[in-house]
């Protein structure tokens, strides 16, 4: 066989393998992103530490960055 034909077949297989790996990585990232968004929406505001930061009518004092450093 011609050397160019062999090189083209090997290059084609390398590109196909790279494309399959890239598709698997992108699908994994998409699945993780959907799962992470779902979990954040489900449990994001159930934490008491986060609820303490929620504005309320009885909390009128504004937080000052300079006073929180000391």
Beta strands, then each sheet from edge to edge (+ up, - down):
end
